[in-house]
Amino acid sequence: MGRWCALSGKIAIVLENIKKVYNMGESQLFALKGISLTIQEGEMVAIMGSSGSGKSTLLNILGCLDRPTGGTYYLDGESVSQLDKDQLAVIRNKRIGFVFQGFNLLGRVSVLANVQLPLVYAGAGKKEMMDRAKEALDWVGLSKYIHHYPSQMSGGQQQRVAIARALVNNPSLILADEPTGALDSKTSVEIISVIQRLNIEKSITVVIVTHEKDISLYCRRLVNLKDGRIIGDAPVLNHRDAAGDLAAFPEESEMV
């Protein structure tokens, strides 16, 4: 089977004619104009598009941070598009992990406490929070940094902490919004290597929003948006292996 595992055949995401309209006083902004998309469990998909194409709006809907104006969104077979705010918060906490360009870590608490945060919202006990946070940090290679603060870490290390935080609740879906946008070239590939590994080893569905064509080539599928519509949806032929590409970078580069 090789490094790239077979997909499960199960459907993780179904979007049916998703529309999003923002009321701007006397005018309306049509951000999404009928998006229909199906993503299999275990896929790693890149979403690209210029500014104003609707990719951020789409990510917010996929992440249950916003509701569509029209259409239906099914996550793991459940219709979530019309759930109320509290119900959406439960879905986010239990099923979805988020990774952001700016890391979104709390600067005044330790790495361990940052990773434990989703478990606090989930009402987990102290031992469970400790065990699961340590496991997640070990998985991203940061077990010896649990008492550090974000300011003491490189950008790549901070993004690994953010990935550990996204993993700690064992989500079925990871949404990454420009996860390498604040990182140098080698560090970007190392972070994508971590994301590829969680996709492969944990069979987590991954959706990455990126403006970087090079980053999209590490995904198995590329969806292009323009003016709120899908204008392209195709497999990435000969998609790249980030772990293998790291050998091309000088050894003296910063460890992440």
Summary of the structure (lengths in Angstrom):
residues: 256
radius of gyration: 18.2
end to end distance: 29.6
largest distance: 57.1
contacts: 805
relative contact order: 0.18
helix: 36%
strand: 27%
